[in-house]
Amino acid sequence: MKKILRVGTRTSPLALAQVREIAQALKAVAPAMELEIVSMDTMGDKDKKTPISGMEGTDFFTREIDEALLDKRIDFAIHSAKDLPDVIPAGIVIAATTRSVDPYDVLVSKDHLKLCDLPKGARVGTSSERRKDQLKAYRSDLKLVDIRGTMGERLEKLVSEDLDAIVIAGAGLIRLGLGGRITERISLDVLKPHPLQGSLAVAVRAGDKELRQLFSKLDGKKTSICIDARAGRNFLRGQAGTQGLSPKGATGKRVLVTGTSVKRFKNMGKIIHVPMIEIKPIRNFKALEAVIRRIDSYDGILFTSRYAVLHFLERLKKKKMNVKALRSKMIVAIGKTTAQELARFGLKAKCMPKEETAESMAKLLGKFPVKGKRFLIPRSDLARNLLVDVLRKRGAHVDPVTVYRNICPEIKKQDLGRIDEVVFTSPSTVKNFLKVHHDIPARIKVWAIGPVTQAYLETFKIRSEILKNVP
């Protein structure tokens, strides 16, 4: 094993303090080991205007570092555990998750007033949608202001943006030696923090057995919730199929979510996350690389999921192609989540359908002259051909290409007696759920994301309602 390891991190003072914390822990298990710090700005560091609320669950703060890890420019990476994306990049695993130094959200107020004592209509800065929702529930009179930046920059905004207080993670202040600035550690009855707040995650390449073994010695075995990136997805080690990474909602209902991410459903109740699908890279890139070579020949690219964006554009980057050169093409996103994924690559969807379905996208494209045009559709191996068939009938040349696989993971049968509601995000989640459970008790309320999922449920005579007002 190397005696000097290159560690990738962000450039902020807090990120560097986190490296020192891991370095100190590493000395206890490998005294001769030295670290070389490779710091870099991520998209989240460069873009301080985009609200973090729209980027939760994405790799907004980790992508560039993870790319350096995969390219072997660094040996391992240190992330704030709560910044990890919902889908860990293929080829990377989380070797350790440390115990939290402090899981609480804290208040830093200008006049040293506690949250309950702030004047009516007080201006409170925060960066998290989770915090905003809970603060509003506690005190609806507060005027909540988005703030971005390093810990130091956020503290400065108390004055520069005329704020009465800010709410931030206590762990950050403690790591920077600024614990004295804390006015109040906010009660868990008022603010339930992110389950991974205050913990650090050590990421290594999946094939690096030596480092996986080394950093496993730093793993906080007693941490209540930790991350395991085996098979390229997140789940709760030792608690697979139990409460997921969303705070308990106001209703107290127990909601089983079957998709890959729980973020969208966090306000529905107590979230129980049991993914019924797993997103995996394709095994053979021959067809994909063929369309990449002729990418200039296409007039438009149609993205029907955020995973299509992620896997297609990551492959373009791997082939050293300029992703932003695609801005000249007609780019269509099926919905907001897909459009947000495009935005993280510096691309903007020209248009989006009213409904997040292939049918609605086909209807939208009917407003444009497509005859003789060339379209590329990056998609999953289970995608329907509806969009392809409709466009071809209208005289367009269409190349569908598989960029990721949608597979059925190993699913542990759940005790449905403790479930009040279930959310199905796609026909695949329904199909895989029924492979294990065979039926759904009539007392359980069934939600479907979109009419296609609802129609698939109806083929099994399962009644459902379409869940609206989710991102």
Residue pairs with C-beta under 8 A, 6 or more apart in sequence:
1 210
1 211
1 214
2 75
3 32
3 33
3 34
4 33
4 34
4 35
4 36
5 33
5 34
5 35
5 36
5 75
5 76
5 211
6 35
6 36
6 38
6 73
6 74
6 75
6 76
7 19
7 22
7 35
7 36
7 37
7 38
7 74
7 75
7 76
7 77
7 78
8 38
8 39
8 40
8 65
8 68
8 69
8 73
8 74
8 76
8 77
8 78
9 15
9 16
9 18
9 19
9 37
9 38
9 39
9 40
9 65
9 77
9 78
10 39
10 40
10 41
10 42
10 45
10 61
10 65
11 39
11 40
11 41
11 45
12 45
12 150
12 151
13 150
13 151
13 152
13 176
14 150
14 151
14 172
14 175
14 176
15 39
15 78
16 37
16 39
17 175
17 176
18 78
18 80
18 175
18 200
19 35
19 37
19 78
21 98
21 101
21 175
21 200
22 78
22 98
22 200
22 202
22 218
23 35
25 98
25 218
26 33
26 35
26 214
26 218
27 33
29 214
29 217
29 218
30 214
38 68
38 73
38 74
40 64
40 65
40 68
41 64
42 60
42 61
42 62
42 63
42 64
42 65
43 60
43 61
43 63
43 64
43 344
44 52
44 55
44 60
44 61
44 83
45 61
48 148
48 149
49 148
50 60
50 343
51 127
51 146
51 148
52 60
52 127
52 128
52 129
52 148
53 127
53 128
53 129
53 132
53 146
54 340
54 471
55 340
55 344
56 128
56 129
56 130
56 263
57 85
57 86
57 261
57 263
58 85
58 86
58 340
58 341
58 344
59 66
59 85
59 89
59 344
60 83
60 344
61 79
61 80
61 83
62 77
62 79
62 83
62 84
62 85
63 344
65 74
65 77
65 79
65 203
66 77
66 89
66 92
66 203
67 317
68 74
68 77
69 75
69 76
69 77
69 92
69 203
69 204
69 205
70 89
70 91
70 92
70 205
72 205
75 204
75 208
75 211
76 95
76 202
76 203
76 204
76 211
76 215
77 202
77 203
77 204
78 200
78 201
78 202
78 203
79 200
79 201
79 203
80 199
80 200
80 201
81 97
81 98
81 196
81 197
81 199
81 200
81 201
81 226
81 227
82 194
82 195
82 196
82 197
82 199
84 94
84 196
84 201
84 227
84 234
86 234
86 260
86 261
86 263
87 232
87 233
87 234
87 260
87 261
87 279
87 307
87 310
88 94
88 203
88 227
88 229
88 232
88 233
88 234
89 232
89 314
90 232
90 280
90 281
91 205
91 206
91 207
92 203
92 204
92 205
92 206
92 229
93 203
93 204
93 205
93 206
93 212
93 228
93 229
93 230
94 201
94 202
94 203
94 226
94 227
94 228
94 229
95 202
95 203
95 204
95 211
95 212
95 214
95 215
95 216
95 219
96 201
96 202
96 215
96 216
96 217
96 218
96 219
96 220
97 196
97 199
97 200
97 201
97 202
97 219
97 220
97 223
97 226
97 227
98 199
98 200
98 201
98 202
98 218
98 219
98 220
98 223
99 199
99 220
99 222
99 223
100 171
100 196
100 197
100 198
100 199
100 220
100 223
101 171
101 174
101 175
101 198
102 169
102 170
102 171
102 174
102 185
102 198
103 170
103 171
103 193
103 197
103 198
104 169
104 170
104 185
104 186
104 188
104 191
104 193
104 197
105 131
105 167
105 168
105 169
105 170
105 185
105 186
105 191
105 193
105 197
106 167
106 168
106 169
106 170
106 173
106 182
106 183
106 184
106 185
106 186
107 114
107 115
107 165
107 166
107 167
107 182
107 183
107 184
107 186
108 155
108 158
108 165
108 166
108 167
108 168
108 173
108 181
108 182
108 183
109 118
109 164
109 165
109 183
109 184
110 158
110 159
110 163
110 164
110 165
111 164
112 183
113 119
113 164
113 165
113 183
114 183
114 184
115 138
115 139
115 165
115 184
115 186
115 190
116 139
118 124
118 139
118 142
118 164
118 165
119 164
120 141
121 141
121 142
121 143
122 141
122 142
122 143
122 164
122 165
123 142
123 143
123 145
123 161
123 162
123 163
123 164
123 165
124 135
124 142
124 143
124 144
124 145
124 163
124 164
124 165
124 166
124 167
125 144
125 145
125 146
125 147
125 154
125 157
125 158
125 161
125 163
125 165
125 166
125 167
126 132
126 135
126 144
126 145
126 146
126 147
126 166
126 167
126 168
127 146
127 147
127 148
127 154
127 168
128 194
130 194
130 247
130 266
131 167
131 191
132 144
133 267
134 190
134 191
134 192
134 247
135 142
135 144
135 167
135 190
135 191
136 142
136 144
137 250
138 190
138 191
145 161
145 163
147 154
147 157
147 161
147 163
147 166
148 154
149 157
151 168
151 172
151 173
151 176
151 178
152 176
154 166
154 168
155 166
155 178
155 181
157 163
157 166
158 165
158 166
165 183
167 186
167 191
169 193
169 197
169 198
170 179
170 182
170 185
170 198
171 197
171 198
173 179
173 181
173 182
192 247
192 248
194 245
194 247
195 224
195 225
195 245
196 225
196 226
196 227
196 245
199 220
199 223
199 226
201 227
202 215
202 218
203 229
204 211
204 212
204 215
205 211
219 226
220 226
225 236
225 239
225 245
226 236
226 237
227 234
227 237
228 234
228 235
228 236
228 237
231 278
231 280
231 409
232 278
232 279
232 280
232 281
233 260
233 275
233 278
233 279
233 409
234 245
235 273
235 275
236 242
236 243
236 244
236 273
240 412
241 272
241 273
241 274
241 412
241 414
242 272
243 270
243 271
243 272
243 273
244 257
244 262
244 271
244 272
244 273
245 262
245 263
245 271
245 273
246 262
246 263
246 265
246 266
246 271
246 273
247 266
248 269
248 270
248 271
249 255
249 266
249 267
249 268
249 269
249 270
249 271
250 267
251 268
251 269
252 269
252 270
253 268
253 269
253 270
253 420
253 421
254 269
254 270
254 272
254 418
254 419
254 420
254 421
255 265
255 268
255 269
255 270
255 271
255 272
255 419
255 420
255 421
255 422
255 423
256 272
256 274
256 414
256 419
256 421
256 422
256 423
257 265
257 271
257 272
257 273
257 274
257 422
257 423
257 425
258 274
258 275
258 276
258 277
258 422
258 423
258 424
258 425
258 429
258 430
258 432
258 433
259 275
259 276
259 277
259 423
259 424
259 425
259 426
259 429
259 449
260 275
260 277
260 278
260 279
260 425
262 271
262 273
264 337
264 470
264 471
265 271
265 423
265 470
268 421
268 423
269 420
269 421
272 414
272 419
274 411
274 412
274 414
275 409
276 408
276 409
276 411
276 424
276 428
276 429
276 430
276 432
276 433
277 406
277 407
277 408
277 409
277 426
277 428
277 429
277 432
278 406
278 407
278 408
278 409
279 307
279 404
279 405
279 406
280 404
280 405
280 406
280 407
281 311
281 404
281 405
282 288
282 311
282 381
282 402
282 403
282 404
282 405
283 405
285 315
287 401
287 402
288 312
288 315
288 378
288 401
288 402
288 403
289 315
289 319
291 376
291 399
291 401
292 315
292 316
292 319
292 321
295 316
295 321
295 326
295 376
297 374
298 329
298 374
298 375
298 376
298 399
299 329
299 330
299 373
299 374
299 375
300 329
300 330
300 331
300 332
300 373
300 374
300 375
300 376
301 326
301 329
301 330
301 331
301 332
301 375
301 376
301 377
301 378
302 332
302 361
302 365
302 375
302 376
302 377
302 387
303 309
303 312
303 331
303 332
303 333
303 334
303 338
303 341
303 342
303 349
303 378
304 334
304 338
304 358
304 361
304 377
304 379
304 383
304 387
305 334
305 338
305 379
305 380
306 337
306 338
306 340
306 341
307 380
307 403
307 404
308 338
308 378
308 379
308 380
308 403
308 404
309 333
309 338
309 341
309 342
309 345
309 378
310 341
310 404
311 378
311 403
311 404
312 378
312 403
313 323
313 345
313 347
315 403
316 323
317 323
323 345
323 346
323 347
324 346
324 347
326 347
327 346
327 347
327 348
330 350
330 368
331 342
331 347
331 348
331 349
331 350
332 349
332 350
332 351
332 352
332 361
332 364
332 365
333 339
333 342
333 349
333 352
334 352
334 353
334 356
334 357
334 358
334 361
335 352
335 353
335 356
336 352
336 471
337 471
338 349
339 348
339 349
339 352
342 348
342 349
351 364
352 364
353 360
353 361
353 363
353 364
354 360
354 364
355 450
355 451
356 449
356 450
357 450
357 451
357 452
358 384
358 386
358 387
358 452
359 386
359 451
359 452
361 387
362 386
362 387
362 390
362 391
365 390
365 391
366 394
370 391
370 394
370 395
370 396
371 394
371 395
371 396
372 395
372 396
372 397
373 396
373 397
374 396
374 397
374 398
374 399
375 391
375 396
375 397
375 398
375 399
376 398
376 399
376 401
377 383
377 387
377 388
377 398
377 399
377 400
377 401
378 401
378 403
379 400
379 401
379 402
379 403
380 402
380 403
380 404
380 405
380 406
381 402
381 404
381 405
381 406
382 406
382 428
383 400
383 402
385 400
387 398
388 398
388 400
391 398
392 398
406 428
408 428
408 431
408 432
408 435
409 432
411 432
411 433
411 435
411 436
413 436
413 437
414 437
416 437
416 440
416 441
416 444
417 441
419 444
420 444
420 445
421 444
421 445
421 446
421 447
422 433
422 440
422 444
422 445
422 446
422 447
423 447
423 448
423 449
423 467
424 430
424 433
424 446
424 447
424 448
424 449
424 453
424 457
424 464
425 449
425 453
426 449
426 452
426 453
427 452
427 453
427 456
429 453
430 453
430 456
430 457
430 460
430 462
431 456
434 460
440 446
440 462
445 465
446 457
446 462
446 463
446 464
446 465
447 464
447 465
447 466
447 467
448 454
448 457
448 464
448 465
448 466
448 467
449 466
449 467
449 470
450 466
451 466
453 464
454 464
454 465
454 466
457 463
457 464
458 464
